[in-house]
Amino acid sequence: MFQLLRYAKDYRKQIILGPFFKFLEAVFELILPLFMARLVDEGIARHDQGKVIEMTVAMLGLSIVGLLCALICQYYASIASQGFGTVLRNRLMEKINSFSHNELNRFGTDTLITRMTNDINQMQGALAMLIRLVVRAPFLSIGSVIMAFYIDWQMGLIFLILLPLFCLVLFLIIHYSVPLYKKIQQMLDQLNQLVTQNLSGVRVIRAFARTKTETNHFKNEAETISRLNQRVANISALLSPSTTLIMNAGVAALLYFGGFKVNIGYLEQGQVLALINYMNQMLLALIVVSNLVVLFTRAAASANRINEVFATDTILIDEGTIQQTDEQAPLIDFNKVDFRYTEKSGLALQDISFALAENKILGITGATGSGKSTLISLIPRFYDASKGSVSFAGSDVKDWELERLRSEISLVPQTAVLFSGTIRENLQWGKADATDGECWQALTIAQASEFVETLPKGLDTPILENGKNFSGGQRQRLTIARALIRKPKLLILDDSLSALDYQTDLDLRQALKRDLDCSVIIISQRLRSIQDAETILLMDNGKIAAQGKHDILLQESKLYQELVESQEEGGTTQ
């Protein structure tokens, strides 16, 4: 947990001064009962009006100064905790964005969201309590015992007898509640995952008439968390009555034994009242300590989850050593590449070797799950090859600075992803300073200008979440335009022509060949989309089953012939 406090280094002043002012408040709070004892014994008992006024003014002054100290501490705690949470959240976001797809797959979106929100909130609360109460509560607990011995050592023994009883109650409650808090944190991940799946898959859920089933599933998960929270709350609720019982027993003992001492003249009435005040202060401070233990235990669990993300090895963006590219080398060169997603999983790609020259088109096809998308994900280093090498412009991709490498590549993924905003703002993801002319040029090549021109607001047309106000084909063309506007060295279309009709598909490919000065990789199961490519890779179970031009593969590859025949039967090729 303390490892994460390095992200609060800009708030050292608040973290140091906050507890200092809280300590001053605690000192004043310990002094107040002594003033009250003097007010009773020297003022009220002796009918000394001047002493009553003197002690009243002194107590009022101490209370006001204590209040100011508490307010200053609260102010510093608020600044430090919120600032710490903001810095930590920003650093965690930077770390997550540096992950390759391998790390993202290992953690999962849902747990990363929970760590980014709930776990960091726990850390913010822990830092605020660290500043506000970690000094005050123990100091009051110990100080109350010391002050009780200062007044009368025999009465102080009552404090020492009650203290272990109270600690035993705290131990039992913490022992049974902390594991439940950890379990609740884990179940929040599962609930978050369930919510995400239901929101993203709502159409599938409705299509299979599973709405009621999924609703009941969510209800059961929520009720499980609710029952756990109730169980923890019930256990924690025992703290108040048990401590009240102990406190009242202590007060009763103080009144009983204190009464004898007052009668024989060993104690004054005001001193007994002061002892009762110290008893209340000690036990209330110990209750705060118990709550702090639970809070810090939950925060420690959250800190471990956050540290797990920070401790994960990632691709280092600043590793790049490439100064110049080799214009004579192939743009893409795979040399005996193997790849597996995890150390324990089988090979997703095996012995992959091919090259793509500049300004050429490469087509990749094969059955579902044959490794097509996995293959192209190695080029921008979403994953790293397990064996062999992948080169871009004559240099291993691992030698490139990651941001520079990806700036040379435009990838249109299988799922068309658009962001909330306008069409222009989405296109400017590809090039931040793109002019309207560049936007329309990219839309024209992507065969999207025709439908955008019909929109009342044109480029300023708003896009709803995930582009839900556009059809699948329109979304694909807009994402292609966003990739084209960057004018990359390499354009990768990962099965991103599937929602286009045959004529639009043909027009788009012709426009790419005519107007675009870059290499293109087209992944498609629709053979007519890649049959004009200079080279076609036929993937099968993670291997290249055959490669060459369409005509050559049609003559030499039985698997390719079967693929062509199957599509001819379906009427999808010419």
Sequence and secondary structure as in RCSB ss.txt:
>XXXX:A:sequence
MFQLLRYAKDYRKQIILGPFFKFLEAVFELILPLFMARLVDEGIARHDQGKVIEMTVAMLGLSIVGLLCALICQY
YASIASQGFGTVLRNRLMEKINSFSHNELNRFGTDTLITRMTNDINQMQGALAMLIRLVVRAPFLSIGSVIMAFY
IDWQMGLIFLILLPLFCLVLFLIIHYSVPLYKKIQQMLDQLNQLVTQNLSGVRVIRAFARTKTETNHFKNEAETI
SRLNQRVANISALLSPSTTLIMNAGVAALLYFGGFKVNIGYLEQGQVLALINYMNQMLLALIVVSNLVVLFTRAA
ASANRINEVFATDTILIDEGTIQQTDEQAPLIDFNKVDFRYTEKSGLALQDISFALAENKILGITGATGSGKSTL
ISLIPRFYDASKGSVSFAGSDVKDWELERLRSEISLVPQTAVLFSGTIRENLQWGKADATDGECWQALTIAQASE
FVETLPKGLDTPILENGKNFSGGQRQRLTIARALIRKPKLLILDDSLSALDYQTDLDLRQALKRDLDCSVIIISQ
RLRSIQDAETILLMDNGKIAAQGKHDILLQESKLYQELVESQEEGGTTQ
>XXXX:A:secstr
 GGGGGGGGGGHHHHHHHHHHHHHHHHHHHHHHHHHHHIIIIIITTT HHHHHHHHHHHHHHHHHHHHHHHHHHH
HHHHHHHHHHHHHHHHHHHHHHT  HHHHHHH HHHHHHIIIIIHHHHHHHHHHHHHTTTHHHHHHHHHHHHHHH
H HHHHHHHHHHHHHHHHHHHHHHHHHHHHHHHHHHHHHHHHHHHHHHHHTHHHHHHTT HHHHHHHHHHHHHHH
HHHHHHHHHHHHTHHHHHHHHHHHHHHHHHHHHHHHHHHTSS HHHHHHHHHHHHHHHHHHHHHHHHHHHHHHHH
HHHHHHHHHHTS    GGG    S  TTS SEEEEEEEE SSTTS  SEEEEEEEE TT EEEEEESTTSSHHHH
HHTTTTSS  SEEEEEETTEEGGGS HHHHHHTEEEE SS    SEEHHHHHTTT TT  HHHHHHHHHHTT HH
HHHTSTTGGG EE GGGTTS HHHHHHHHHHHHHTT  SEEEEESTTTTS HHHHHHHHHHHHHH  SEEEEE S
 GGGTTTSSEEEEEETTEEEEEE HHHHHHH HHHHHHHHHHHHTT   
